[in-house]
Amino acid sequence: MTKELRPGAARALFLSTTAFAVSFALWGLVAALAPTFAQAYGLSAKSKSLMIAIPVLLGSVGRLPAGMLADRFGGRKVFSVLLLVSAIPAIGIGLSNSYAQLLWLGVFMGIAGTSFAIGVSFTSRWFTKDQQGTALGIFGMGNIGQSVAVFGAPVLALWLSSWRPVFYIFATITLIWGIVFYLFARDAVSTVKPKTLSENLDVLRRSPLAWVLSLFYFITFGGFVAFSIYLPTLLRDLFKLTPADAGARTAGFVLLATLMRPVGGMLADRWGGANVLTGVFVAIALLGALMGCPFMPTFTVGALGAAAALGLGNGAVFKLVPEHFPKETGTVTGLVGAFGGLGGFFPPLMLGVVRDATGGYAIGFILLALSAIVCLAVNYFVFIRNSRTILPAATAQVSR
């Protein structure tokens, strides 16, 4: 960010990034303690996968309406309410005594996952267009909350000799930060009239490009979410690691992917988002196949490489969103973010089914590689080959 920031922009970025981290930590809490729940309730692989994926569902489909609410009522109010409300089911899980209760409460705790769309709407308004890429890249580093959950939750549960206080602790932090955000955050002054629901949805009806970007985020962010919530279970299952060891390795995956996200945005600023995505999809295809080998050294190389590629891809996709939709960034962000969250919902279910059917996970990783190849082809035909026509059209739209 080369230009001078608006007064209050740095504080807004700090508050939104930390609020995103807190909500994301809560969102990933069930997955972080999945091995503990699996042992306590005697769950099969499919049951574990469903438990892990359930919180992702509401967090995914809720991103589009959450983004619209933030655009209409302001990110300060909506983000504060989100933090306060999402703490309630977390407390409920701490009091639960069955797998069924855990599933139902997990659905409602998934509301914490809608925070991404709210935070983008809140943060982007504080920065000029040439500052938004870096600002949103920094905001996206709130993904680190997932790392805090997958590493910290098992350690806390072991230290406290129970998983229940862990949910009370994370819920308390979320409640406190909801109050802090409401008291200290401020919405940027805007003269733009909030759009109606029909106006917001119109761009989704008339622009196939929004759905293409949603497909890309389904793979990049969806892959990040899927691995971050399922790796603790997968590592224990495949390599017989302790919960703390599996959590630490998953935290490393999340940390690397998070740190690479702003790098992806900066590389996209320099060479173009579509060009960066070309390398990302090639890497995911190769590394996905490598992860299919059930050996710790090859799996580790594949997982860390995939973390870096997925992080780069996340940053590159959100460079393309405001570039091609300068007037509808919030709405398209909600759509793209929703598909990214759904991309984290289905793979854990698929991996559980594959595990029960075959006794391993290789087929699941092969499907990941094939999905990346499909995205590589779409990226070429939509962006790379037609860049001479798409980019001038986008530029003309910006000038208008």
Secondary structure, DSSP 4 states (H G I P E B T S, - for coil): --SPPPTTHHHHHHHHHHHHHHHHHHHTHHHHTHHHHHHHHT--HHHHHHHHHHHHHHHHHTHHHHHHHHHHH-HHHHHHHHHHHHHHHHHHHHH--SHHHHHHHHHHHGGGGGHHHHHHHHHHTTS-HHHHHHHHHHHHGGGHHHHHHHHHHHHHHHHHTSSHHHHHHHHHHHHHHHHHHHHH--PPP--SPPPPHHHHHHHHHH-HHHHHHHHHHHHHHHHHHHHHHHHHHHHHHHH---HHHHHHHHHHHHHHHHHHHHHHHHHHHHH-HHHHHHHHHHHHHHHHHHHTS-SHHHHHHHHHHHHHHHHHHHHHHHHHHHHH-TTSHHHHHHHHHHHHHHHHHHHHHHHHHHHHHHSSSHHHHHHHHHHHHHHHHHHIIIIITTHHHHHHHHHHHHH-
